[in-house]
Amino acid sequence: MVEEKPKKKMALIASQGTLDWAYPPFILASTAAAMDMEVKIFFTFYGLPLLKKKLKAKVTPTGNPAMPMKMPFGPKFFQNINWPIPAAVSGNMPGFDTVATSLMKKTFKKKGVATIEELRDMCVLLGVDLIACQMTMDVFGFEKEEFIDGVNLGGAAAFLDFAADADIQLFI
């Protein structure tokens, strides 16, 4: 009799809800699940809105001072120029986050990168356990009905029980 090797486990904590921070947990989780790993993502604090039916994630250059400022649009000449826009300026410029979000979405689409919604749906299809932090829901007034189907509610202790035995643990 051949003994089956236990599945590897990956535990992720998603604590950020901006568009640029939404990609890592969903990309890592869907990839790990496709590789036959057991995956759980614990959505807490500002990561919790990533589970809402209507996703409104934006890019916030102020929150990511390392964000490159290349212009991925317009004539080729301008696409290769690195426009150094300090975070202090971009964060105070009205509408900059909307422009940055639009540019990122257009660039990702042009490069064939899946949307956050598509990656999230893939996670659900692949059996990734999406856990909404019950305490965060209570603090910020979220209701389970606001979230996509397939979301489970749980507390830190239940998630940590899984994470303690996971092969991979990441805080994103």
C-alpha positions as CSV (number, residue, x, y, z in Angstrom):
1,M,0.0,0.0,0.0
2,V,1.4,3.4,-1.0
3,E,1.1,6.1,1.6
4,E,-0.3,9.3,0.4
5,K,1.8,12.4,1.0
6,P,-0.2,15.1,2.9
7,K,-1.1,18.2,1.0
8,K,1.1,21.2,1.5
9,K,-0.6,24.1,3.2
10,M,-0.4,27.9,2.7
11,A,-1.8,30.5,5.1
12,L,-2.1,34.1,3.9
13,I,-3.2,37.2,5.8
14,A,-4.6,39.9,3.5
15,S,-4.6,43.2,5.4
16,Q,-4.6,45.8,2.6
17,G,-7.4,46.6,0.2
18,T,-5.8,48.7,-2.5
19,L,-5.7,47.4,-6.0
20,D,-1.9,46.9,-6.0
21,W,-2.0,45.1,-2.7
22,A,-5.0,42.9,-3.8
23,Y,-3.1,41.1,-6.4
24,P,-0.5,39.2,-4.3
25,P,-2.8,37.2,-2.1
26,F,-5.1,36.2,-5.0
27,I,-2.2,35.3,-7.3
28,L,-0.4,33.3,-4.7
29,A,-3.5,31.6,-3.4
30,S,-4.8,30.6,-6.9
31,T,-1.4,29.4,-7.9
32,A,-0.9,27.4,-4.8
33,A,-4.4,25.8,-5.1
34,A,-3.7,24.9,-8.7
35,M,-0.6,23.2,-7.4
36,D,-2.9,21.1,-5.1
37,M,-2.1,22.9,-1.9
38,E,-4.6,23.6,0.8
39,V,-5.0,27.4,1.0
40,K,-6.7,29.7,3.4
41,I,-6.7,33.5,3.2
42,F,-7.6,35.5,6.3
43,F,-9.0,38.9,5.3
44,T,-8.7,41.5,8.1
45,F,-8.9,45.2,8.6
46,Y,-8.4,47.0,5.2
47,G,-8.2,43.7,3.3
48,L,-11.8,42.8,4.2
49,P,-13.4,44.9,1.4
50,L,-11.6,42.7,-1.2
51,L,-14.4,40.2,-0.4
52,K,-17.2,42.6,-1.2
53,K,-19.5,41.8,-4.2
54,K,-18.7,45.2,-5.7
55,L,-15.0,45.7,-5.6
56,K,-13.8,49.3,-5.5
57,A,-10.1,48.9,-5.0
58,K,-7.9,51.8,-6.1
59,V,-4.2,52.3,-6.4
60,T,-2.8,54.7,-3.7
61,P,0.6,56.1,-4.7
62,T,0.9,57.6,-1.2
63,G,0.7,54.2,0.4
64,N,3.4,52.9,-1.9
65,P,6.3,55.3,-2.3
66,A,8.2,52.7,-4.4
67,M,5.6,52.8,-7.1
68,P,7.2,53.4,-10.5
69,M,6.0,56.4,-12.3
70,K,6.6,55.4,-15.9
71,M,3.8,56.5,-18.3
72,P,2.4,53.3,-19.9
73,F,0.4,55.3,-22.4
74,G,0.8,57.9,-25.2
75,P,3.6,58.0,-27.8
76,K,6.4,55.4,-27.4
77,F,8.8,58.2,-26.6
78,F,6.9,59.1,-23.4
79,Q,6.5,55.4,-22.3
80,N,10.2,55.0,-21.6
81,I,10.6,58.1,-19.6
82,N,10.6,57.7,-15.8
83,W,8.6,60.6,-14.5
84,P,9.8,61.1,-10.9
85,I,6.7,62.2,-9.0
86,P,7.3,62.3,-5.3
87,A,4.7,60.5,-3.2
88,A,4.1,63.7,-1.2
89,V,3.0,65.4,-4.5
90,S,1.0,62.5,-6.0
91,G,-0.8,61.9,-2.7
92,N,-2.0,65.5,-2.6
93,M,-2.9,65.8,-6.2
94,P,-6.7,65.6,-6.6
95,G,-7.7,62.7,-8.7
96,F,-4.2,61.2,-8.9
97,D,-5.3,57.9,-7.3
98,T,-8.2,57.6,-9.9
99,V,-5.7,58.2,-12.8
100,A,-3.2,55.8,-11.3
101,T,-5.9,53.1,-10.9
102,S,-7.1,53.5,-14.4
103,L,-3.6,53.3,-15.8
104,M,-2.8,50.2,-13.8
105,K,-6.0,48.5,-15.0
106,K,-5.3,49.4,-18.6
107,T,-1.7,48.2,-18.4
108,F,-2.7,44.9,-16.8
109,K,-5.4,44.3,-19.4
110,K,-3.0,45.1,-22.2
111,K,-0.5,42.6,-20.7
112,G,-3.2,39.9,-20.3
113,V,-3.2,40.0,-16.5
114,A,-6.4,38.7,-14.9
115,T,-8.5,41.2,-12.9
116,I,-8.8,40.9,-9.2
117,E,-12.4,39.7,-9.6
118,E,-11.2,36.9,-12.0
119,L,-8.4,35.9,-9.6
120,R,-10.8,35.9,-6.7
121,D,-13.3,33.8,-8.7
122,M,-10.5,31.4,-9.5
123,C,-9.7,31.0,-5.9
124,V,-13.3,30.1,-5.1
125,L,-13.4,27.6,-7.9
126,L,-10.1,26.0,-6.7
127,G,-11.4,25.7,-3.2
128,V,-9.4,28.4,-1.4
129,D,-10.9,29.1,1.9
130,L,-11.6,32.8,2.0
131,I,-12.1,33.8,5.7
132,A,-13.5,37.2,6.7
133,C,-12.3,38.3,10.1
134,Q,-15.4,38.4,12.4
135,M,-13.9,41.0,14.7
136,T,-13.1,43.3,11.8
137,M,-16.6,42.8,10.5
138,D,-18.0,43.8,13.9
139,V,-15.7,46.8,14.3
140,F,-16.3,48.2,10.8
141,G,-20.0,47.2,10.5
142,F,-19.7,44.7,7.6
143,E,-22.5,42.2,7.0
144,K,-21.9,38.7,5.5
145,E,-24.5,39.6,2.7
146,E,-22.0,42.2,1.4
147,F,-19.5,39.5,0.5
148,I,-19.3,37.2,-2.5
149,D,-20.6,33.7,-2.1
150,G,-18.2,31.2,-0.6
151,V,-16.8,33.4,2.1
152,N,-16.5,32.0,5.6
153,L,-16.5,33.9,8.8
154,G,-13.9,33.2,11.5
155,G,-11.7,34.6,14.2
156,A,-7.9,34.8,14.5
157,A,-7.7,31.7,16.7
158,A,-9.3,29.5,14.1
159,F,-7.1,30.8,11.4
160,L,-3.9,30.6,13.5
161,D,-4.7,26.9,14.2
162,F,-4.4,26.3,10.5
163,A,-1.5,28.7,10.0
164,A,0.6,27.1,12.8
165,D,0.8,23.9,10.7
166,A,1.1,25.5,7.3
167,D,4.2,25.0,5.2
168,I,4.0,28.6,4.0
169,Q,2.7,31.6,6.0
170,L,2.6,35.1,4.5
171,F,1.4,38.4,5.8
172,I,0.4,40.7,2.9
